[in-house]
């Protein structure tokens, strides 16, 4: 279950210090990047009820981590309708639109 509040939504409030507000579709490149900078999202941690992520999973990512990945050229696509508006304090809307995930793109590629 994703989200700071573990409710499946990328909600963010004052108690969410790292602003887990960006709904992304993770990729292999992003997961490797994240692991290499010390945030392993691949390895399962049953003690935290965390199964580990695989490419294609959706995840509520910290806005600052998305910016880091963007600057490194490995930013995952963003599910705009599930991303919290607080993200706009970190990333301009125009940039998020450039990285917008569209379900129909996957359907066309299959």
N, C-alpha and C positions, 0 to 999 in steps of 0.2 A: 504494500500500500504506500503510495507516494504522498508527498506534501508534508510541510512542516508539522501540520496537525494530524498527519496520517489518516486523512479523510478522503483521499483520492483527488483532492482539489489543490491547485497551486495558490491557495489563499495565503496572504501575508499580513501579519499584524505587528504591533509594537514589540511583542515578545519574540518575533522571528528576526533575530539579530542579523542573520546572513541573507535574509530576503530570498526564500525559496519560492520564487514567483514565476519562473519561466518554465512553461510546459514544453518539453523537447521530446523529440524522437531520437534516441541515442544511436550512434554509429560506432563501428569498430574503432575508427580513428579517434573519435572523441573519448571512448572508454579507455583506450591505451594512453592518450594524452593525460586524462584525469588520473589514471593510476600512476603514471610517471611523475606527476607533481604531488603525489602523496594522498590522493583521494580515490582509493580503490573501490570502484562501484561494480566490479566484476565478481569478486570473491563472495560467495554466500556467507552470511553470518546468522545462523539459525538462532543464536542467543538474542538477537535483536529482531527476529522475524524478518530478516532481509535475505531474499533468495539469490541476490546477485542479479545484475542486469545483462541482457544480451542485445545485440543490435536489433533495432525495431521496437524495443520497449519504450514506453512513454515514462517520463520522470520529471518531477518538479526540481529544477536546477536553480542554484543560487544565481542571482543576476550577475554578480561580480565574476563568477566562474564562467558564465556564458561569454562575458566580455573577454576574459582571458583566452578562452578557446577561439573566439572570433579573431582576436589579434594574432593567434598562433595558426590561423587558417584551418581550424578543425571544428568550428562551431556547428553544433547539431541544428537541424531544422526545428522551427518553433511552431507549436500549435497555438495560433493566435487567440482563438476563441476560448482556450483554457488557460491562457497566461494572464496573471494578475496585473492590473494597471500600475501597480507600484514599480514594475519593471521599467516603466518610462522614465523613472528617476535615474536610470543607469544607461539606457539604450534608447536612441531616437526611434520613433515608430517606423520611419522610413527604412531603417536598418532591419528591424524585425520583419517588416513586410518582405524584404529581399530574401529572408530566410524562412518564409512561411511554408509550412508543411501543408500539402494538399493531398487528401486521400485519393482523389481521382488520378493523380500522377502514378501512384503505385498500381492502380488497376490497369492503366494504359501500358505500363512496362511489363506486365505479366503476360 
